[in-house]
Amino acid sequence: MKNKIILFILLLIQIYVNYQNWIIEGRVWSSLEYKFATVFSIIVIISLLLLLFKNSIFLKFKENDLYAKTLKEFNKGYGGKIAVFILAFIFYAAFMAPFIAPYSPTEIDYSNMTYAAPSWNHWFGTDDFGRDMFSRVIYGARIALGVGFAAVLVNASLGVTLGLMAGYYGGKADMIIMRVVEIWNSIPFILLALAIISALGKGIFNIIIAVGVTGLINFSRLTRSIVLQIKEKEYVAAAKALGAGDLRILYYHILPNSISSLIVLATLRIGISILVVAGLSFLGLGIQPPTAAWGTMLNRGQEYLIQAPWMSIFPGLAIIITVLSFNLLGDALRDALDPRQLD
């Protein structure tokens, strides 16, 4: 009953937000960001309605023994649950930014151009251009999560592929692939990022490439070690006996049995990628102004650290909370998906 009351309150809040934006403001489908926010808000409403009135759909997952054991292990500690709650809020703010941010991230308040302190009109204050810091922090979550996930996707795709090939074929292929990965990993990240950005130019897409092609050794080593264990299993030998090709064995028999460990590593890498992107933006190599990015805001705020500390405090807290939440979630998933705990 208590959970249904909370869900009902969340549903009312979402309906109110949609009413304000769709009916009062008329912001539904006029631009790409409004389209994304509209679609996401509809998904949220449908999900809340299903949880309220058709929760039997979700209860079917609990009938699965593996899912039940995993959920039980995940719920043993508070770190994972807190991380899920915080990250859900951050994801919601990122997708709903056009609907919940009180101002545009680039809108200038000419009456508060001298870095106004936090107030009722500007909860996080304004920067030296009179832009609302609360709105910029919310929009910055979109950049952080988007670039972080995209970079990890590139990183995982390359690293897992190399690890699968090295572990499955072994021998000279294993030695060559892993030595190349280790040499690539030995290049200092900042130098590599400088080289990539200098060659390709600044921009979000190039930042994703620069962050995505570094740290391949993490996914490569993990995947290789798992493949070395799995490729000797009976079901792999049976697949070979039935005439299955190498690619089919790798992607239909070996990779699915590696996914739990890769999910944990990917979760931890997302937090690292967000931190790296913020660092590059702080150094002027990442997201460029006037785009709202947490690292860029920190870079700007350091010039006014004494006069306007809120310009650095709030984006800094956003980075810390987001990265810490991903780390807590990764630790909780590592414990929950540990095969020894699920026996």
N, C-alpha and C positions, 0 to 999 in steps of 0.2 A: 504493500500500500504506500509506504514511504517513497519507494522508487517511482511509482506512478505519479505521485504528487509532484516530484521533482521534474519528471518528464513533461507533465502538463504545464508547469510553470515555464519550462524552456520553450514549449510549443507556443504559449501565449506571447513570450518575448519575441520569438521569431516572426510570428504573425504581425505583431506590432511594428517590428522593423520593416517588414515587407509593406505594410500599410503606409508607413511614413514615406517610403521611397517610391513605391509603385503608384499609390493613389495621390498622396499629397504633393510629392516632388516630381512625379512623372518620370522617374528614372528606372526604366525597365530594359529597353533594348536599343537605346540610342547609340551606344558605343560598345566596343569589344569588352571592356572591363565590366560594364553593366550587364552584358550578356552572360559573362562567366559568373558574376555575383547572383544573377537571377536564377540561372540553372542550379547553382550550388544551394541557394536558399530553398528551391523546390525539393531538391534531394534531401535537405535537412528536415523539411516538413514531412515528407513521405516517410522518412526513417523514424521520426518521432511518433507518427501515427501508427506505424507498424509495431513499434515497441509498446505503445499504449493498448492497442486493440487486437493485434495479431502477433503477440510475442511468441506464440507456438512455433512460428517459422524459425525463430532463433533458438528455441529450446531443442530443436532437432540436433544442433551441433553438440549439445551436452550429452546426447545419447552415445556419441562416439567416445570410446574409452580413452583413446590417445588424446583427444581434445580435452576431455575432462581432467586427465592427469596433468596435462600441460597447464591448464587454467588453474588447477589446484596449486601447482608449484609456483606459478606466477603470482598468485594471491597471498603467498606466505609472507612476503615482505611488503612494506609500504612504499619503498622506492619506486617500483615499477608502476604502481597505481597512481602515485603522485605525478610521475612523469607522463603517464597517459593523459591525465586530467589537464596538465599544463600544456602539453603539445596539442591536445584537442582544441584548447582555447586559442593557441597561437595559429593553428591551421584555420580555425574559423575566422579569426581576425584577418588573416592573409587573404582568404577567398572573399570575405565580405567587406574588405577595405573600402570600396566605393560607397557602400551603404552605411557603414558605421563611423567612418572618419568624419569629424565635424567640418573639416576644410580640405581643399585640395592640397597635396603635398608641396605644390609650387606656388600656391596662392600667398600673396604678400599682404600682411596687415599693416598698412601705412601708419596706423596710430601706435603700433608697437614694434617699430623697426630697430629699436635699441635694446635688443635681446631682453624682452619683458619677462619678468619672473612668473612662475606658475600661478594661475588664477582660475576663476570660475570659467572664463571664456577660453582660456588656453591652459588645459590641465598640466601639461608638461612645459609650459612657457613657450617662448618663441626664440628663434635664432637671430643672428645679426641682420638677416634680411626680412624679419617679421613673419617668417613662415612657422606655422603651428607645429611644434615638436611632436605632439601626440599623434597627429596625422602622419607625420613623416616616419615615426617609429612603426606605426601600423603598416604603412606601405613598404617600409624597409623589410618587414617580415616576408613579403612576397618575393623580394629579391633574394633574401637569405635562403629561404626554403627552396625556391625554384632553382637557383644556381647550385645549391648544395645537393639536391636530389639528382639533377642532371649530371653534375660532375661525378657523383658516385656511380651513376648508371654507366657512364663512359668508362670509369675506372674498373668497375666490376666486369663489364663486357670484355674488355681487353685482358684483365688479369685472370678471369675464370677461363677464358678460351686458351690462353697460354698454359695455365696450370693443368687443364684437361689434356692438352696435347703432350706436355712434358711427362705427366704421371702415367698416361695410358701407353704411350709408345716407348718410354724409357730409353736406356742406352744413350747413343750419341744425340738423339733428338732432345732428350731430357737435359743432358749436359749443356748443349748449345743454347737452348731456350732459357734455362735458369741462369747461365753465365751472362747472357745478354741482358736479362732482367736485372741482375745484380749490378752490372755496369751502369745501366740506365738509372737505377735507384741511387747509385753513388754520386750522381751529379747533384750538387746543392740545389734545393728547390727554388730559391730566389733567383739564382743564375738561370735556371731552366725557364722559370716564368718570365724573366726579363727577355730571354732570347725569343720565346714564343710570342710574347706581346709585341716586341720590337718588329718581329717578322710579319705578324698578322694584324697588328694594330690593337688599340683599346676597344673594349666593348664586351657585352655580356657573353656572347657566343665564344669569343676568344678566351675569356676568363674560364669558361666551362672546359675548354680544351686544355688550357694551361694547368688547371687543377686536376682534370680527369686523367691526364697521361702521367701524372706523378704518383708515386706510392703503389705501383703495380705489383711490387713484390709481396704485399700483404695478401691480396687475393690469389696471386700465383702460388705462393708457398702453401697457403691453406688448402686450396683446391688440389694441388699436387699431392699433398700428404693424404688427403681423403681418398683420392683416386687410387693411390698405391695400396690402400687397405681394401677398397671395394672391388677392384678389378679381379681379385682372386676369389671372389664369392661364387657360389654355385649358380646363382641366377645369371651372372654374366657369362659363365661357361655354357650354360644352357642356351642363352641367346646366340652365342657364337656357333653352337652346334646346329641351331635352326637356320643358320645362314644370314644372320643379321649383320649389316655392315658396321664399320667402326663408328660412323657418325650417329647411327641409330642407337648403338650401345651407349655412346657417350651422353647423348642428349635425352634418351628415354629410359635408361637404366641406371647410369652412374650419377648424372647431374641431379635428378630428383632426390636421391638419397644423400646429397651433399647440401641441400638447400637450407636446412636448419642452421648449420654453422655459418653459411654465407649470409643469412639474414642477420645474424648477430653481428658479424663483422661489418656489414653494410650499415647497420644502425649506428655503430660506433663511428664509422667513417663519415657519415653525414654530419655529425657534430664537428669532426675535425675539418671537414670541407667548409662548413660555415665559418669556422674560426679562421681558416686560411684565406677565404674570400674577403672577410672583414679586414684581415691584416694587409692584404694587397690593396684594398680600397683605401686603407689608412695611409699607405705609402704612396698613393696616387697612381697605382698601377691597375686598379680594379675598376669598379663602377664609377663613372664620371658624373660630376654635378651637371644639372640640378636634380638628377635622379636620386630618389631617397634610398640610401643604403647606409646600414649601420656603421660600417667602417669609414665611409665618407663623412658622416656626421661626427664621428669621433675626431677625425682629422681637422674638421672645421672647429670643433669645440675646444681643442687644445689651445687655440689662440686666445680663448676667453675663459680659461679654466678658473681664474680668480673672480672675474666680474660676473660670469654666467655659468656656474658649474653644472646647471641642469642640461646644458647643451651636450655635455659628455656623460653625465650620470645615467640618463635614461637610455640612450642607445647602448652604453656599456652594460647596463643591467639586462637589456634585451639579449645581448650576445651571451652573457654569462648564464642566464636562465635557460635559454634555448639549448646551448651546448651541454650544460649540465643535465638537462632533461633527457637528451638523446643518450648521454652516457649512462644515466640511471636506467633508462629503458633497455639499453644494450646489455647491461649487467643482469637485469631481471630476466630478459629473454635467454641469456646464456644459461642461467640456472634452470629456467623452465624447460628449455629444449635440450638439456643435457640428457643423452640417452641412458646414462646410468640412473637418472632420477625417474625415468619412465618405464623401467623394467618391471 
